[in-house]
């Protein structure tokens, strides 16, 4: 009697929220996600949504992972589309408690805000590849960094999470990487989806952030070298996609009490 071969595993389905408002860089950002994720998961199915520009949101039931990506607005603002995104996040975690959620940069800050955390301006903004120090829990989460205790990741932000949301703990110091107690929400201040090609598109922000002169060749060259530095974006994505398959844990808190309404 012949046995029926097992069905091949279903490709991972990922919904990515592109939150930049009327940005000419959206096609480049989307392409960067495709390049980076496809390098580690060629079969992954990526779908993109634009809450800020089109009011689009995914059906959580149709995806394995929901990504709240970066944006070009202050995460402390309360524009109508931002409040709708907050509502979407609340409904997502209440109605789909086992769904995996990832926050990147603005998404990292926004998730912290919705869960009762605080966002603050930085003394010195971060741009280009930066090394962040992992906590003991972070070393366990990122086993490739057990010995080094650090991650190298593209950064582009002038605000930070000053206080994590309720039910979250640090995987990296200074709230650079956070995970909730249920193991269902992971957030990163840095940009694992960005390669140097994409990061370079926003180099002009340095003139506002650092006071660079447009003709200051030395400063521009130093920043360009930092953007071009080796980073671990693909390795981080590989770990994120492995995490998607990990079980969601029980929690001592009720989700409705964690959320900032």
Residue pairs with C-beta under 8 A, 6 or more apart in sequence:
11 43
11 44
11 45
12 41
12 43
12 44
12 45
12 64
12 65
12 241
12 244
13 44
13 45
13 47
13 62
13 63
13 64
13 65
14 37
14 44
14 45
14 46
14 47
14 63
14 64
14 65
14 67
15 47
15 49
15 58
15 60
15 62
15 63
15 65
15 66
15 67
16 30
16 33
16 46
16 47
16 48
16 49
16 67
16 69
17 49
17 50
17 51
17 57
17 58
17 66
17 67
17 68
17 69
17 85
17 107
18 26
18 29
18 30
18 48
18 49
18 50
18 52
18 69
19 50
19 51
19 52
19 68
19 69
19 70
19 71
19 73
19 85
19 106
19 107
20 26
20 29
20 52
20 70
20 71
20 72
21 52
21 53
21 71
21 72
21 73
21 81
22 52
22 53
23 29
23 72
25 198
25 201
25 202
26 50
26 53
28 197
28 198
28 201
29 69
29 70
29 193
29 198
30 48
31 198
32 193
32 194
32 195
32 197
32 198
33 46
33 48
33 69
33 193
34 46
35 195
36 192
36 193
36 194
36 195
36 233
36 234
36 237
37 44
37 46
37 193
37 237
37 241
38 44
39 234
39 237
40 234
40 237
40 238
40 241
41 237
41 238
41 241
44 241
47 58
47 63
49 56
49 57
49 58
50 56
51 57
51 81
51 84
51 85
51 88
52 71
52 73
52 81
55 81
55 84
57 84
57 85
57 88
58 66
60 66
60 92
60 95
60 96
60 99
61 96
63 99
64 100
64 244
65 100
65 101
65 102
65 240
65 241
65 244
66 92
66 99
66 100
66 101
66 102
67 101
67 102
67 103
67 104
67 107
68 85
68 89
68 101
68 102
68 103
68 104
68 106
68 107
68 108
68 110
68 111
69 104
69 105
69 106
69 107
69 193
70 104
70 105
70 106
70 107
70 156
70 191
71 105
71 106
71 107
73 79
73 82
73 106
74 159
75 82
75 106
75 109
75 110
75 113
75 119
75 159
76 113
76 119
76 159
82 110
85 110
86 110
86 113
86 114
89 101
89 110
89 111
89 114
90 114
90 259
90 261
92 99
92 101
93 99
93 101
93 184
93 185
93 255
93 259
94 255
94 256
94 259
97 182
97 184
97 248
97 255
98 184
98 248
99 184
100 184
100 185
100 186
100 243
100 244
100 248
101 111
101 184
101 185
101 186
102 185
102 186
102 187
102 188
102 240
103 109
103 110
103 111
103 112
103 185
103 186
103 187
103 188
104 187
104 188
104 190
104 191
104 192
104 193
105 156
105 157
105 188
105 189
105 190
105 191
107 187
108 161
108 178
108 187
108 188
108 189
109 119
109 159
109 160
109 161
109 189
111 165
111 185
111 187
112 118
112 119
112 161
112 163
112 164
112 165
112 168
112 175
112 178
112 187
113 119
113 165
113 260
114 165
114 259
114 260
115 164
115 165
115 166
115 167
115 168
115 180
115 258
115 259
115 260
116 165
116 166
116 258
116 259
116 260
117 161
117 162
117 163
117 164
117 165
117 166
117 168
118 161
118 162
118 163
119 159
119 160
119 161
119 162
120 159
120 160
120 162
121 158
121 159
122 157
122 158
122 159
122 160
125 157
125 158
125 209
125 210
126 155
126 156
126 157
126 158
127 155
127 156
127 199
127 202
127 203
127 205
127 206
127 209
127 223
127 226
127 227
128 154
128 155
128 199
128 223
128 226
128 227
128 229
129 152
129 153
129 154
129 155
129 226
129 227
129 228
129 229
129 230
129 231
130 152
130 153
130 154
130 155
130 190
131 150
131 151
131 152
132 150
132 151
132 152
132 153
132 172
132 173
132 174
132 176
132 177
132 190
133 149
133 150
133 172
133 173
134 141
134 142
134 145
134 149
134 150
134 151
134 171
134 172
134 173
134 177
135 170
135 171
135 172
135 173
137 169
137 170
137 171
137 179
138 145
138 149
138 170
138 171
138 172
138 177
139 145
139 146
139 149
140 146
141 171
141 179
141 239
141 243
142 151
142 171
142 236
142 239
144 232
144 235
144 239
145 151
151 172
151 177
151 190
151 232
151 236
152 229
152 230
152 231
152 232
153 188
153 190
153 191
153 192
153 231
153 232
153 233
153 236
154 190
154 191
154 192
154 194
154 195
154 196
154 199
154 227
154 231
154 233
155 189
155 190
155 191
156 191
156 194
156 199
156 202
156 205
157 189
158 209
160 174
160 175
160 189
161 175
161 178
161 189
162 175
163 175
164 170
164 175
164 178
165 178
165 180
165 258
165 260
166 253
166 258
167 180
167 181
167 182
167 251
167 253
167 258
168 178
168 179
168 180
168 181
168 185
168 187
169 178
169 179
169 180
169 181
170 176
170 177
170 178
171 177
171 178
171 179
175 189
176 188
176 189
176 190
177 186
177 187
177 188
177 189
178 186
178 187
179 185
179 186
179 187
180 186
180 251
181 249
181 251
181 252
181 253
182 248
182 249
182 250
182 251
183 243
183 246
183 247
183 248
183 249
184 248
186 240
186 243
188 236
191 199
191 233
192 232
192 233
192 234
192 236
192 237
192 240
193 233
193 237
194 233
195 233
196 227
196 228
199 227
200 224
200 227
203 220
203 223
203 224
203 227
206 212
206 219
206 220
206 223
207 213
207 214
210 219
212 219
212 220
212 223
213 219
